[in-house]
Amino acid sequence: ALRSVVDDVPMNRRVLSLKLQQMGITDIVEAGNGLEALRRICEAPAVFSAILMDVMMPQLNGLEATRRIRMDPRYAQVPIIGVTGDCGAHALQLCVETGMTAAMGKPIDTAALGACLRQHILQGGACPRPPLLACSSIPSSASMPMKI
């Protein structure tokens, strides 16, 4: 199954892709902004099984890209995990309200990301932890629980 990593910073895309590969996840398609992500989705031979989407990007940000992706019925239930440097509760909540399945602050906690992706891809359910995951430096108890 295809997975997509969308981030305007090449090093961030590489780090996220490497984290996924360390979890045994392959077939990763990278995109540098929301417009490129939409183009890659349209050109893909199959529906992506998960999308990691940076929120703040030039040309088309992750929130608007998510809105457009969700308009495609094939992507109504595909997990879209928001990735953002803004770890404020409002920013993380906005990601989920926009249609993202979950939101995580940078730097990404590999274990939390893995648990969330396994839950969604393998079992089709909600993340085992609250879907709003604050920055790694903030204890998980500080995360704000949200219904997805």
Beta strands, then each sheet from edge to edge (+ up, - down):
strand 1: 3-6
strand 2: 28-31
strand 3: 50-54
strand 4: 80-84
strand 5: 102-105
strand 6: 132-133
sheet 1: 2+ 1+ 3+ 4+ 5+ 6+
end
